[in-house]
Amino acid sequence: MSISPGRADRQPNVWLAALLAILPVVAASLIGSAVTVPQIPGWYAGLIKPPFNPPNWLFAPVWTTLFALMALAAFRVLRRPADMPGRAQTLVAYHAQLGLNVLWSCAFFGLNSPATGLVVIALLLAAMIWTMRRFAALGDRLSVALFVPYLAWVSFASLLNASIWWLNR
C-alpha cells in the first residue's frame, strides 16, 4: 500500500515557482533603475570616481545577469517542498538581501549619499552571506555557486562605494 504525499510534501508547481522567483527580482530591478537612472547624468556624473570605476554601460548587463542568477537560486528553493525544514528561513534571508539591494540604490542614488550607501551595502553583504549559508543548509550547492558572482560584484561595489565616499567627502 502506498501513501500519497500530502499537499505540503509535493513540489510547488514549476510555473508558480518561476513566477514567484522572477517577479521580486524584476520589481527590484525596476525600482533600482527608477532611482538610479535619473541620477547618472547629473549627480553621479559630477562625482569624483576612482580610476577603477567601470564604464556606465557595464552596469546594466552585469545587473541583468546577477538578477537572473538570483532568480534561478530562488526558483530552486521555491521548488522544494513547502514543509522542508529551513526552506522558509532561506526565503526570508533571500528576500531580505533583495530588499537591501533595492535599499542601497535608494540610499546611494536616491538620497545622493555614498555614506548611507556604505552602511546599507555592509548590511547587504551580511545578508548575502546569510542567504548563501541558508542555501548550503538546504544542501543546495548550486544556489550557493549562483550567488558567488553576485557576492564578488557587491564586494567590488563596496570598494567602489567607499572610494567614491572618500574622494567626495
C-alpha positions, -999 to 999 in steps of 0.1 A, spaced: 0 0 0 15 34 -9 6 65 8 3 96 -14 22 125 -2 3 153 15 -2 187 -2 28 202 17 51 174 7 47 180 -31 69 202 -51 53 235 -59 41 240 -95 70 248 -117 53 278 -133 42 293 -100 77 288 -86 92 305 -117 67 334 -113 75 338 -76 112 337 -83 111 362 -112 87 388 -101 107 400 -70 139 404 -90 121 423 -118 105 445 -91 139 451 -75 154 458 -109 127 483 -119 128 501 -86 166 503 -86 166 516 -121 139 542 -114 160 555 -85 194 552 -103 190 562 -139 179 598 -133 209 604 -112 235 592 -137 238 623 -160 237 648 -131 247 639 -96 266 607 -103 284 623 -133 296 651 -111 313 628 -85 350 622 -84 354 585 -91 384 562 -86 404 550 -117 389 515 -114 353 528 -118 337 507 -146 321 525 -176 284 532 -171 273 509 -199 287 479 -180 263 481 -151 231 471 -169 243 438 -184 261 429 -151 230 435 -130 207 417 -156 230 387 -153 231 389 -115 194 392 -111 189 362 -134 212 342 -112 194 353 -81 160 343 -96 174 309 -105 186 304 -70 152 314 -56 135 292 -81 155 262 -68 144 269 -32 108 275 -42 107 241 -60 114 223 -27 85 210 -6 68 238 14 73 219 46 110 213 41 130 223 72 149 255 65 130 264 33 110 293 49 141 307 66 160 306 34 133 325 16 133 351 44 171 355 40 169 357 2 141 384 3 160 404 30 191 406 8 169 415 -22 153 443 -2 187 456 9 198 455 -27 170 480 -35 176 500 -4 212 505 -15 201 522 -47 177 543 -27 204 553 -3 233 559 -27 214 573 -57 180 583 -43 195 602 -13 227 611 -31 246 597 -1 276 575 -6 279 574 33 244 559 37 251 536 8 282 523 27 260 514 57 234 496 35 260 478 14 276 464 45 242 451 56 236 437 21 269 418 22 260 403 55 225 393 42 240 378 11 264 356 32 234 347 54 215 337 23 244 316 10 246 299 43 209 291 42 213 277 7 241 255 20 220 244 49 194 231 24 222 212 6 219 234 -25 254 239 -36 243 252 -70 224 281 -54 254 289 -33 275 289 -65 249 311 -83 254 338 -56 293 338 -59 294 363 -89 268 384 -70 289 384 -39 320 393 -59 303 422 -77 288 436 -45 322 433 -28 337 453 -57 307 477 -54 315 481 -17 351 492 -26 338 515 -53 312 530 -29 338 535 -2 362 551 -27 335 575 -40 326 584 -5 363 590 4 370 611 -28 339 633 -24 337 638 14 
